[in-house]
Amino acid sequence: MPGLLGGVNDLLFGKQPSIPDFNGIANQQLQANRPDQNTPYGSRQWVKDANGNWTQNTSFSPEMQGANNSLMTQWGQNAANGYGNGEDARNQSIDASWGQFQRMNDPLFEQQQTKARSDLLNSGADAGDSIYGTQMGNLNDQQNKMRLNAQDQAVAAGDRAQGQTFNQNRQAWMDPLNAMQGMNSLLTMPGVPQTNDLMQGAQQQFGAETGQYNQNLQNITGLINGGTAIAGAVGGMPSSGMTGGFGGGSTPGSFAYGGSPYSPGQLQPPKFG
């Protein structure tokens, strides 16, 4: 009568706890820590393949995906075409700066030359005199220094224009890529707290059930030991315990159900049948 005896065993000691499916619980906990997430800009999902490998997929909302596709097209065109180094801007700036100097100073220089010659001739100097040559040479040197300084300034302005144009061209070239990087930051999802609640709960429940089961064993063992002592006192048996009895236990201080010895203090219940 295994079924009946097993029921008596459960009645006396309580049902022996079953070991939880910790692997299954671990998978449930993993899934609980990887929920699908959605924002106005996109979504994120975890997908598990047939081999048990997890993959995280992140995607834009339809509107954001359209904007990203447009930026990708612009970036592809920019990458293929490159951008100018600003040389044209440099040349234009130099020409503009030097041209302005010439328009403002060439007439003035010419007036200075005419006046200087007239003054020298009126003073009695001849065009072949040394004083004439010296003073006219000094005037020419002064004007040439102004021209050289203006040319240096024109070149410096051209270099600045080239650098500025180069940076602007490069920035425009990089704009689609920078915009896409900015859009990707919109896909950052709120953090998901990683917990171990399911596993801890299963472990705590199993521990509690096991503790209760072992307590039941100890309680029943105490009752049986007490009954053995009383029976020994009444029947004149040694106080150290029964020999045989309750089914023929042969070990001092033991008893048996159905011929199966049981020693007090063991953690598993006796087996009936």
Residue pairs with C-beta under 8 A, 6 or more apart in sequence:
1 273
2 272
2 273
5 258
5 272
5 273
6 272
6 273
8 272
9 269
9 270
9 271
9 272
12 216
12 220
12 269
13 213
13 216
13 217
13 220
13 269
14 212
14 213
14 216
15 213
16 213
16 268
16 269
17 206
17 209
17 210
17 213
19 206
20 202
20 203
20 205
20 206
22 199
22 202
25 198
25 199
25 202
26 199
28 198
29 195
29 196
29 197
29 198
29 199
32 195
32 197
32 198
33 192
33 194
33 195
34 46
34 54
34 192
35 192
36 43
36 44
36 45
36 46
37 43
37 44
37 45
37 189
37 190
37 192
38 44
39 186
39 187
39 189
40 61
41 60
41 61
41 64
41 183
41 186
41 187
42 58
42 59
42 60
42 61
42 64
42 186
42 187
43 58
43 59
43 61
44 56
44 57
44 58
44 59
44 187
44 189
45 56
45 57
46 54
46 55
46 56
46 57
47 54
47 55
47 56
47 57
48 54
48 55
49 55
58 187
59 65
60 68
60 183
60 187
64 183
64 186
67 183
68 180
68 183
71 176
71 177
71 179
71 180
71 183
72 176
72 180
74 175
74 176
75 176
75 177
75 180
78 172
78 173
78 174
78 176
82 173
83 169
83 170
83 172
83 173
84 165
84 166
84 169
85 162
85 166
85 169
86 161
86 162
86 163
86 164
86 165
86 166
86 169
87 162
88 165
89 158
89 161
89 162
89 164
89 165
90 158
90 159
90 161
90 162
90 165
91 158
92 158
92 161
93 154
93 157
93 158
93 160
93 161
93 162
94 154
94 155
94 157
94 158
97 150
97 153
97 154
97 157
97 158
98 150
98 151
98 154
101 147
101 150
101 154
105 146
105 147
105 150
109 143
112 139
112 143
113 136
113 139
116 135
116 136
116 139
117 127
117 136
120 131
120 132
120 135
120 136
121 127
125 131
125 132
126 132
214 267
217 266
217 267
217 268
217 269
218 265
221 264
221 265
224 255
224 264
225 241
225 264
228 241
228 242
228 245
228 253
228 255
229 239
229 241
231 237
231 242
231 245
232 238
232 239
232 241
232 242
233 239
237 243
238 252
240 252
240 253
241 252
241 253
241 254
242 249
242 252
242 253
242 254
242 255
243 249
243 250
243 251
243 252
244 250
244 256
245 255
245 256
246 255
246 256
246 257
247 255
247 256
247 257
247 258
247 259
247 260
248 256
248 259
249 255
249 256
249 261
249 262
250 261
251 261
251 263
253 263
253 264
254 261
254 262
254 263
254 264
255 261
255 262
256 262
256 270
257 270
257 272
258 272
258 273
260 270
260 271
260 272
262 270
